[in-house]
Each structure stands twice: as C-alpha cells, then as structure tokens.
Amino acid sequence: MRVAGKFVLFDMIKHTFLVCIAFMWHACNIPEEKTVPVMDDLQWLTGQWIGSPGEMRFHEVWERKHDTLMDGSGFARQGDSVVFSEMLSIARILDTLYYIARVGNQNNGEAVRFRIVTADSSGFVSVNPEHDFPKRIEYRHSGRYPNDSLTAIISGPGSGNETQTSEFRFTRNHEKD
C-alpha cells in the first residue's frame, strides 16, 4: 500500500510540473504589448485642422515627412491678423517620440520637447514636467475620416495650487485656406 501511495504522489508531482511547464511556455509565446509609441500611431493627425471658438480662428496643419518625423504648424487669426503662431513637430529621437513646439516669443525662441507617453488612433499624451506651462499636452481624436475631430488640451500649474487647463476643438478642414 505504501508503494502505491508513492506512485500517486509521483504522478501528482509530475502532472503539476507539466502544468507549470505549459503555463511558462504559453507565457513566453504571448505577444508583447506595444509599450513605446510609434509614428504610425499618429497617422490620423496628418492634414489640416480648423477651430473657431468665438472670434478667434485656430489652424493646425500636419504632414508626415518620413518614419521618424511629422512637421506641423499652428496659428490663430483674429479677423485678418495672425495673433499667435508656432512651429510644431513630432519626432522620434532614439526610441522616444517627442511633441516639439517652438513659439517665437516664448522660451527665447527655443523649441520645447514633450515626451509622448501614450499614443494610438484615439490620441496621444505628451509631458514635460520641467516646463513652466504647459506641462502636459494631449490630443484626442474622435470620429472617422472625413468627419473626424481633434481636441487639443494643454494643462499645467495655474494660480495657487489649481491646475490650469485650456481646450481647443478642431474639425478636419477639406478646403485650402
């Protein structure tokens, strides 16, 4: 009887070992989730975007140059006057994507980089904790071409301990300005 018990115990250990091996095999063959945003995640951004809150008319234009660079520009018009402009780009530097903004009369005309921490077909989030304002820039994409929309949200420290947030809504522009 003791001998039979040893065989049962051995069979249980053998089966447990085989189940563990099967789980490890399965775990090794699970495709790795994409953790680093890539330029293809942002293809939806290409084109012309326009928004008109009140008397201001905002424009952004994006063009994909190659696998590591998208160039863009943004400006705001009030009537016939351009009251704000910026040069934009999204660039892959080493293995990291950056949203890069250069506003002529800010930061001594120097470009400011925001590391893109998440990106997919519904938008992206970029951060720069060292920058005064904004510290976070988020683009949200909704809808489907040609009736899609874009919301740009910038946020950072405001007065006191409150977070200041500005939101800009755009629709895809199919006409040449």
Secondary structure, DSSP 8 states (H G I E B T S, - for coil): -HHHHHHHHHHHHHHHHHHHHHHHHHHHHS-----S--GGGGGGG-EEEEE-STTEEEEEEEEEEETTEEEEEEEEEETTEEEEEEEEEEEEETTEEEEEEE-TTSGGG--EEEEEEEEETTEEEEE-TTSSS-SEEEEEEES-TTS-EEEEEEEEE-STT-EEEEEEEEEEE-S--
